[in-house]
């Protein structure tokens, strides 16, 4: 059941793989989700699963105007079949005054255009996934999430120099410029890290900081 304390109105444009997944997850989290989809067959697949669905082409300003999109604080543009359609839909949303727009970009050029027309949050799923995999294939990191400003949060095995010591004793923050946020011991709940937290060889560390500094820590044996 959707969470009762979550009540954002979110507009999703395009119900392809990216937009459809975002729409369903937003709905699961308890938000009211209205979607615009020009493919009638695809729109029909989501009937009853979202708050409402508008069958129309968001690259057409008339469709955007009739949908009264200015009532939405957030919009997600998941159009992936055409850069032109994505840009036009995003521009229509900007012109309509939607304050926060997330949009999928299919290339660096596409991302630059979206940025120039005023889209605040640009997602490149293929590139983002590729970078994440590159950080994980070496086996040092168990998970990796990077943000736009070069800041990241990683899940990793403890470096040898931390095992058997408290975080204060191993001085990870002063040595590497990153922060151990939490520690997960086998069979136990996640706990927030404090200077007196002692690290064992079987623990998992959650560490945050600049990407390049995290990579330096992960390179330690």
C-alpha positions in Angstrom: 0.0 0.0 0.0 1.3 3.5 -0.7 2.7 5.4 2.3 0.1 7.8 3.6 2.7 10.5 4.5 3.9 10.8 0.9 1.7 12.9 -1.2 3.7 14.6 -4.0 2.0 15.1 -7.3 4.5 13.9 -10.0 4.2 14.0 -13.7 6.0 11.3 -15.8 6.4 11.8 -19.5 7.0 8.6 -21.4 6.3 5.1 -20.0 9.1 3.2 -21.7 11.6 1.2 -19.7 13.0 4.1 -17.8 9.9 6.2 -17.4 7.7 3.3 -16.6 10.0 2.0 -13.9 10.2 5.5 -12.3 6.5 5.9 -12.5 5.7 2.6 -10.8 8.3 3.1 -8.1 7.1 6.6 -7.4 3.6 5.3 -7.1 4.8 2.5 -4.8 6.3 5.1 -2.5 2.9 6.7 -2.1 3.1 9.6 -4.6 0.3 10.6 -6.9 1.6 9.9 -10.4 0.1 11.2 -13.6 1.7 10.0 -16.9 1.6 11.3 -20.4 2.2 8.6 -23.1 1.6 8.9 -26.8 1.7 5.1 -27.5 -1.9 3.9 -26.8 -0.8 0.3 -26.3 1.8 1.2 -23.8 -0.5 3.6 -22.0 -3.1 0.8 -21.7 -0.5 -1.4 -19.9 -0.3 1.1 -17.1 -4.1 1.6 -16.6 -5.0 1.1 -12.9 -1.3 1.1 -11.9 -0.9 4.9 -11.8 -3.1 7.7 -10.6 -4.0 8.7 -14.1 -2.7 8.4 -17.7 -3.1 11.0 -20.4 -2.9 9.6 -23.9 -1.0 12.3 -25.9 2.3 13.6 -27.2 4.1 15.8 -24.7 6.2 17.4 -27.5 2.9 19.1 -28.5 2.4 22.3 -26.4 -1.3 21.8 -26.6 -1.1 18.5 -24.8 1.0 20.1 -22.1 -1.4 23.0 -21.8 -4.5 20.8 -21.6 -2.8 18.6 -18.9 -2.4 21.7 -16.7 1.1 20.6 -15.8 1.9 23.8 -13.9 0.2 22.2 -10.9 3.1 19.7 -10.7 6.1 20.5 -8.7 8.1 17.7 -10.2 8.3 16.1 -13.6 10.3 13.2 -15.0 10.9 13.0 -18.7 11.7 9.4 -19.7 11.3 9.8 -23.5 13.9 7.6 -25.1 12.8 7.0 -28.7 13.7 10.5 -30.0 16.0 13.2 -28.8 13.8 15.8 -30.5 10.7 14.6 -28.7 12.6 14.6 -25.4 13.9 18.1 -25.9 10.5 19.4 -27.0 8.7 17.8 -24.1 11.2 19.1 -21.6 11.1 22.6 -23.1 7.3 22.6 -22.9 7.5 21.7 -19.2 10.1 24.5 -18.6 7.8 26.9 -20.4 4.8 25.8 -18.4 6.7 26.6 -15.2 7.3 23.1 -13.7 10.0 24.0 -11.1 11.8 20.7 -10.9 12.5 18.5 -14.0 14.4 15.2 -14.2 15.1 14.0 -17.7 16.8 11.0 -19.3 19.6 11.8 -21.8 20.7 9.4 -24.4 24.1 11.1 -25.2 26.4 13.8 -23.9 25.0 16.1 -26.7 21.5 15.4 -25.6 22.5 16.2 -22.0 24.0 19.5 -23.0 20.8 20.6 -24.8 18.6 19.6 -21.8 20.9 21.6 -19.5 20.7 24.6 -21.8 16.9 24.7 -21.9 16.7 24.6 -18.1 16.4 20.9 -17.0 17.9 20.8 -13.5 18.5 17.0 -13.2 19.9 15.0 -16.1 20.2 11.2 -15.9 22.2 9.1 -18.3 21.3 5.6 -17.3 23.8 3.8 -19.6 26.7 6.0 -18.7 25.8 6.0 -15.0 25.5 2.2 -14.9 28.8 1.8 -16.8 30.7 4.0 -14.4 29.1 2.1 -11.5 30.1 -1.3 -12.9 33.7 -0.1 -13.6 34.0 0.6 -9.9 32.6 -2.8 -8.9 34.4 -5.2 -11.2 37.6 -5.0 -9.3 36.0 -6.6 -6.3 37.2 -3.9 -3.9 33.8 -2.2 -3.7 30.4 -3.9 -3.1 28.3 -1.0 -4.2 29.0 2.5 -5.5 26.7 5.6 -5.8 28.1 8.8 -7.4 26.5 12.2 -7.3 26.9 15.1 -9.8 29.5 16.9 -7.8 32.0 14.1 -7.7 30.8 13.0 -4.2 30.1 9.3 -3.7 29.0 6.7 -1.1 30.4 3.2 -1.3 30.0 -0.1 0.4 33.3 -1.9 0.9 35.3 -4.5 2.8 37.5 -2.9 5.5 41.1 -2.2 4.5 43.6 -4.3 6.5 44.9 -1.2 8.4 41.4 -0.7 10.0 40.8 -4.3 11.2 41.0 -4.7 15.0 41.1 -1.0 15.5 38.5 1.7 16.3 37.9 4.3 13.7 39.6 6.8 15.9 42.7 4.6 16.1 42.9 3.9 12.3 42.3 7.6 11.5 40.7 6.9 8.1 39.3 10.4 7.9 42.6 12.3 8.5 44.6 9.9 6.3 42.2 9.6 3.3 39.8 12.5 3.6 36.7 10.3 3.6 34.2 9.5 6.4 33.1 6.0 7.6 29.3 6.6 7.9 28.3 3.2 9.2 29.4 -0.4 9.9 27.4 -3.6 9.2 28.5 -6.7 11.1 27.4 -10.2 10.0 24.0 -11.0 11.5 23.6 -7.6 13.1 21.8 -4.4 12.2 23.5 -1.5 10.5 25.0 0.9 13.0 26.1 4.5 12.5 29.9 4.9 13.0 31.4 6.8 15.9 35.1 7.2 16.8 34.9 4.2 19.2 33.4 1.8 16.6 35.8 -1.1 16.3 36.1 -2.8 12.9 36.4 -6.5 12.3 37.6 -8.4 9.2 34.0 -9.5 8.5 32.4 -6.1 8.7 31.1 -4.0 5.8 31.9 -0.3 5.8 29.7 2.4 4.4 32.0 5.3 3.4 31.4 8.7 1.9 33.6 11.3 0.3 35.1 12.6 -3.0 35.2 9.8 -5.6 38.9 10.0 -6.1 39.7 9.8 -2.4 37.3 6.8 -2.0 39.1 5.1 -4.9 42.5 5.7 -3.1 41.1 4.1 0.0 39.6 1.1 -1.9 43.0 0.5 -3.5 44.5 -0.2 -0.1 45.0 -4.0 0.7 
